[in-house]
Amino acid sequence: MGFSTMSSMAALSLTLRASKLNTQNSLLTRAIIPTTVNIHLIGNNIFIMAMMSLLTFGYNLPTFDHYFVFAFFLLPLNLLWQQCS
């Protein structure tokens, strides 16, 4: 399962049922929906994805100073994104 919260997991069965009724390829939706159930919370998951990318391509993990600068710029963007949606 993707990065999930309990609320998304509670709605997952209803989402799968609705996708089965409204799509032609229910096999594809059964594969994609559980793995991407909470990807809309990209502001919360971007740090995890960034760390996975760094480690996958052989880069060192950032120091606390680098993380602080990253978080300093990410927080206002995340708040702005939430206000726009």
Backbone hydrogen bonds, N-H to C=O, Kabsch-Sander energy under -0.5 kcal/mol:
donor,donor_aa,acceptor,acceptor_aa,energy
2,G,34,P,-1.8
4,S,2,G,-0.8
9,M,5,T,-1.9
10,A,6,M,-1.9
11,A,7,S,-1.5
12,L,8,S,-0.8
13,S,9,M,-0.6
15,T,11,A,-2.3
16,L,12,L,-2.7
17,R,13,S,-2.1
18,A,14,L,-2.4
19,S,15,T,-2.4
20,K,16,L,-1.9
21,L,17,R,-1.6
22,N,18,A,-1.7
23,T,19,S,-1.2
26,S,24,Q,-0.7
29,T,25,N,-1.6
30,R,26,S,-2.1
31,A,27,L,-1.0
32,I,28,L,-2.3
33,I,29,T,-2.2
35,T,31,A,-0.6
36,T,32,I,-1.6
37,V,34,P,-0.6
39,I,36,T,-1.3
41,L,38,N,-1.6
42,I,40,H,-0.8
44,N,41,L,-1.4
45,N,41,L,-1.4
46,I,42,I,-1.9
49,M,45,N,-2.4
50,A,46,I,-2.5
51,M,47,F,-2.4
52,M,48,I,-2.3
53,S,49,M,-2.3
54,L,50,A,-2.4
55,L,51,M,-2.5
56,T,52,M,-2.4
57,F,53,S,-2.0
58,G,55,L,-1.0
59,Y,54,L,-2.6
67,Y,63,T,-2.3
68,F,64,F,-2.6
69,V,65,D,-2.1
70,F,66,H,-2.4
71,A,67,Y,-3.0
72,F,68,F,-2.5
73,F,69,V,-1.7
74,L,70,F,-2.2
75,L,71,A,-2.3
77,L,73,F,-1.1
78,N,74,L,-2.7
79,L,75,L,-2.4
80,L,76,P,-2.4
81,W,77,L,-2.5
82,Q,78,N,-2.1
83,Q,79,L,-1.7
84,C,80,L,-1.7
85,S,81,W,-1.3
